[in-house]
Amino acid sequence: MNRRLERGGLGVDWSWVSSGICCRQLAWLGERLSVRALLCMLLLNWISLLALPAAVASDQGQQALGPSIVSIQDRQLMVRRRAADGSLPALAESFVIRGVVWSPAGRETATTKDDPDNAHVRRGEYALWQSRDIPLLAGMQVNTVRLLIDPGFDPRLGPAGQRLLDDLYANGIMVVMNVDDGINDLQRVERVVEYYKDHPAILMWMLGSEWNINLYFGVADSVLDAARRTEQAAHLIKRLDPHHPVATSYGDIQIEDQGRRLADTREYVETICPSVDVWALNIYRGSSFGNLFAQWAAITDKPMFIGEFGTDAYRSEARGVNPPGAIDDAMQARWNLSLWNDISANLATNHGDGVALGGTLFEWNDEWWKVSPHGSQESGGFELSGGHPDDFANEEYFGLLDIDREPRDVYAVLREAFRAMAEMTDASLRQTPAATTVESDAR
């Protein structure tokens, strides 16, 4: 047998050590070497064999440590975070998501919404921006990033994705990873979960992107069909990975439209999708979430977190393809802080009737590819009455940071809010302290 060990990039012929030196080799060597020399060679042979797993583990990075163990208990996210030495704490701790949606992009990100290679182009941005973004994320007290697309698993992108998760893990940041590109791609689900499931930075898996609104971007025939597809994917993940919850991205839970009303949402959550553990809700109702948390508590005992919330930094003065206006940092900071304070007041760790696990703010950085042409910042977007201060979503201005990673006012404001939450929850989560509200200095 002449097999080669390719795992971990070690292109070395180890066949002679994998089974030990055979009798014929020993006889040939015995005729030519002294007993002492032969014993030394045998010793080196077995030392090399014993060292092999360590070499492979080193190449795998932090994934070799094994996964963090995450579960759901009474609407709370319970985490046994894997330590750097590979050990697990005896007890799980309740985890509050202080997060952002991280979809890195730069001035040169060359794609559009209609580009069939959009996801492929954007996957490469993780490696380009991780050294710049991750220290800023950690400095803001972020403990979770939501990735809208996975980092990849092919021979080029896969190792880069592992290093990305290594870097996040080293900075105390957990990952909610989308595994289906938002289009219910079951083949991708299986490959992504298998590739990343043992990394300690993984917090949970995510399916879809507000599929009750876009029907998996046209893949599903109806909202009910989309729900059934969600269950199929969630069930697949459960079979592949017992250590992490499955979440799904859902739009508003009450939309006056067929298949999208609150009663429909209850049916999907309670009956159609039993394999989904956590629901991530993208909510744009105003500077508060209104009665959202009470609505959720009325239809299910399952936990939720706000998967998207926030507003952009551009105050539009009119309507149109690219409306006139100006950047208003203070407006964005006040609006987003108000929403975070609403989440904070409804955390499952704070009150017996709390339902929220936290939230991931939309979004970390501006993205200049969303409104054509890419490579320049346009003020275009769409109207959403009551959802934003100016009733308009300017799609290329949502970042806490601009395209060059210069922080806006909201970065410092939420850094203080996240720090207050971290001090309250990370020190002693089992004491279930009261909610913390932070006032904004932005005017």
C-alpha positions, 0 to 999 in steps of 0.5 A: 500500500502506498497511500499519501496523507493529504489532510491538513495539506501535508503532501507526504508519503507516510505509508511506511509509518502508517502500519509500521516497518514491515518484516521484509524491511526489517530483514533488509535493514538488519543485514546492513545496520547495527542493532543500535542503529536499527533501534534508533530508526524504529524509535524515530519511526514511532515518534513520527507516527505519534507526532502526526495528529499534532501536525494535523491538529495544528493545521486545522487551527481552533477547530481541532479544539472541538465545538462549544456546546450550545442549547436552548433552555426556557427561552435562554441561549445556554453556552458552554464555550470551549476554552483555548486549552480544549476544555469545556466548563462544567456549567452552561451560562446564559448568553445575551447576543450583543451583535451586528450583521457583518457583511464586509465590503469595500469601495472595490467590491464589484457586484450587484444584487442581480449578479449571479456571482454575488455570493462568490464575490462577497465571500472573498471580502471576509479575508480582505477585511478581517484584520481591520474589522475584528479589532473594531468589533471587539472594541465595541464589545460585540460578542456575536456576528451574524454572517449573511453568507458562509465564508466558503469551504473549497480548498481556497476559501475553506482554510481562510474561513477557518482562520476567520473563525479562529480570529473571531474566537480569539477576540471573544466573538461567536458566529451565527452562520447562514448555511443556505445562501438564503435560497434553501440550498440543501447541498450547501447546508450539508457541506457548510455544517460539516465543514464548520460544525466543530469550530468553537466560534459557532453559536448557531446556524441560520437558514434563509433571509426573511423567507416569509417575505421573499420566499427564498428569493423565488425558490418557494411557491408560497409562504407555506412552501417556504416554511416546509422547506425551512423545516426540511433544512433544519431537520437536516442540520439536526441530523448533522450536528447535535451541538448547536441550535438551528435558527431561521431568518423571518420578516415581521411576524404580522403583515396584512397579507395572505400567509403572513399574518400573526396566526400564520406565523404561529402555525409555522413556528409551532407546527410546520417548523418543529426543528427550528430552535430560534427565530431571528426576526428582521423588524423595522417598525420604528424607533421601538418594536411596539408590541412585538415582544408581547405578540411573540410571547402570545404565540410560542414559548420558543426564543427569538432574537432581533436578526435585523434592526436599525436605520441608516445615516442618511436623511432623505429630503425627498423621494426618488431613485437617488433622493437628495439629502445629507448624512445625519449621524446623530439621527442614526445614533438616537434611533438605533440606541432606542431600539437596543434599549427596547431589546434590553428591556425584553431579554429572557435573562432579565425577566420571567416574561422576557422573550429576546436573546438579544439582537444583531444590528443592521449593519456593521459597514456601508456596502456600495454594491447595493444600488447601481453602479457599484463602486460609488455611494448612492442614496437610493433605496425604498420607502418604508413608512414609519420604519425609519426617521425619514420613512426611507431606507437608504441602502448604502448608508446603514453602516455603523462605520462608513466604507473606509471604516471610519466610525459614525456616532452610533459606534461610540453610543452602542459601544457604551450600551454594549459595555453596560450590557456586558458588565451586567450579564457576563459577570454573573448571568445567573443573578438575572439583573434588571435591564440596563438603559443607556442615554445617548449623547448624540443630538 
